[in-house]
Amino acid sequence: MDWDNPILALKERDLTLIGGSYFWNGAREEALFYKGYSQEYGPIKVDQIALAYYRYERVIQDIAVECEQVFLTTEGGEDREQAYQYFTSNFLPNHLIELAIKTHKLCSNEG
């Protein structure tokens, strides 16, 4: 995650992008991450409801920033084009929106 504005939060906030999205698309990468995470911090239990919340929160924040960069700036060029690419990538398979929905469905199936 970012270190621009560090906050005190549940571990699930740090795990938002694990298992999908920009960097962690495969099951192998996810398994390796959790192996390293548990070696550092011990066995972990992930609260799926909290994880779903933070994933939805991240999607909303990303889309808001990207829309602002695309629609509310008077500048054009590469920055606007890159913001548009980031915006549209949210809707691709295995990216954060789909990951948030899958996590939410897991919560519904558990309850």
PyMOL commands that set and color helices and strands:
alter all, ss='L'
color gray80, all
select helices_A, chain A and resi 11-14+27-41+48-71+78-89+96-110
alter helices_A, ss='H'
color red, helices_A
deselect
rebuild
show_as cartoon
